[in-house]
């Protein structure tokens, strides 16, 4: 599996953690990680 596809899959799963089912602290940390541009692309 290529990195781009893996990053896409992980991002989709992480976005599920931005729902009200998770506490605000978890949502804030996930959002911070998603906004981080430091994603490995090789």
N, C-alpha and C positions, 0 to 999 in steps of 0.2 A: 504494500500500500504506500502510495506517495505521501510525503509530508503534508502537502496541501489538503489532501482528502482527510487525513488524520486530524489536522487542525480544524477542518470544517466539522467533523463529527464531534470532536471534543467541545468546540464552541457551541454547537447545538445542545449538547447535554448540559453544559454550564449555564446556558441561558434559561434552562428549566429551573435553576436555583434562584432566579430573579423573581420568582412568583411569591405571593404572600404566604405560601406554605412554609417558607423559610424565614427566619428572623432577620431583622434589619441589618445586624452585624454581618451575617453570612452574605446577604445580598450586596452589601457595600464592598466586601472583600472580593466577591466574584466579579462585580463590575470593575473594580480596580484591575484585576488580573486580565479581564477581557480587553480593557483599554490599553494595556501595556503593549507596546509595539515590539517588544523583545521576544518574538516567537521564532524558533529555529526553522529555517528554510534551507534544506539541503537536498 
